[in-house]
Amino acid sequence: MRQKKHKPEEIVATLREVDVSVSQGRSVAEAVRPIGVTQVAYCRWRKE
């Protein structure tokens, strides 16, 4: 299975979206699920 390459702009938008959801009281796992990114990818992006 081929992996999708996310553009830097998409990564920043996704990080902001998850941050908003987390600030509203959702867990990271719940915030990441509807976006279609794994929690591991989210944590890796945050580290970068």
Contacts in CASP RR format, 6 or more apart in sequence:
PFRMAT RR
TARGET T0000
AUTHOR 0000-0000-0000
METHOD contacts of the structure
MODEL  1
MRQKKHKPEEIVATLREVDVSVSQGRSVAEAVRPIGVTQVAYCRWRKE
6 14 0 8 1.000
11 45 0 8 1.000
14 35 0 8 1.000
14 37 0 8 1.000
14 42 0 8 1.000
14 45 0 8 1.000
15 42 0 8 1.000
15 45 0 8 1.000
15 46 0 8 1.000
17 31 0 8 1.000
17 35 0 8 1.000
18 28 0 8 1.000
18 31 0 8 1.000
18 32 0 8 1.000
18 35 0 8 1.000
18 42 0 8 1.000
21 30 0 8 1.000
21 31 0 8 1.000
22 28 0 8 1.000
22 31 0 8 1.000
28 39 0 8 1.000
28 42 0 8 1.000
29 39 0 8 1.000
32 38 0 8 1.000
32 39 0 8 1.000
32 42 0 8 1.000
END
